[in-house]
Amino acid sequence: MVPLQLVDSFLLNYNVGQALLLGFVLATVGMLPLKSQRLLGINTIVFGLVFALTPQSLVPIHYLFLGLALLVVGPLLYTTATD
């Protein structure tokens, strides 16, 4: 178990957008062994919503644009997936 102070001191150097981006990358890499394009599309849509709905007082504006791009790419991944 990692002490809470260690996690807090690590996260103080980064903003919320960077932490969310790390979560998105780790979730995507963790999902790759499943080889499911539909799950990848759902993951992309969910993180697109999270990035788009995060208050702009917490993150720079470019994370909003990343969220909008993920909201476009996510449904494309989902609908082009084969069964």
N, C-alpha and C positions, 0 to 999 in steps of 0.2 A: 504494500500500500504506500502510495506517495503522499508525503505530508502536504497539507493544504497550503502552507506558507511557500513551499517550493513551486507549486502550480501558480500561486498568486504572483510570486516574484517573476516567473517566466512570462505570464500574460500581461504584466504591467508594461512591457516593452512593445506590445503590439496593440492595434486597435481591433474593434469587433469584426470588421470586415476581413482582416487577415486571419483571425481565428475561425470565422465561418468558411473562408476559402480553404484552410487546412482541413476542416471537417468535411468539406465537399470532396477534396482530393482523397482523403483517407477512406471515405465511404465508397467512392468510385473504385479505388484500388481494391478495397475489400470485397467489392461486388464482382470484380472481373472473373474470379474462378468459377462463378456460377454460370457464366456464359449466357446470360439472359439479356437480350436487347430491350425487352419490355421493362425489366427492373431498372436497367440503366436509364431508360426514358423517364420512368417515374421518379427516380432519384434526381435526375436533372430538372424536372418540373418542380419538385418540392424545394430544391435549393434555389431555383430561380425565383420562386415565390418568397422564400426567406430573404434573399438578397434584395428583391424589389420592395419588400415591406419593412425592411430595417430602417429605422428613423435616420434621416440624413444628418442629424446632429451627432450621431455616433460613428458614422463611416463617411469617407469621401464619396463624391458623386459618381465616380467610375464604377463603384460596386452596384449602383442602381442600373447602369447600362449593362453590366455583366448579368444581372438578374433578368433584364429584359431579353438579352441574347439567349440565356438558358431557357427562358420561357418560349422562345421560338424553336430552339433546337430540340427540346424535350419531347414535344408532341410529334415532331418528325421522326425521332428515334423510336417512339412508341408505335406509330402507325406503320413504319416500314419494317417492323420486326416480323419474322416468320414464326409460325407455331412450332 
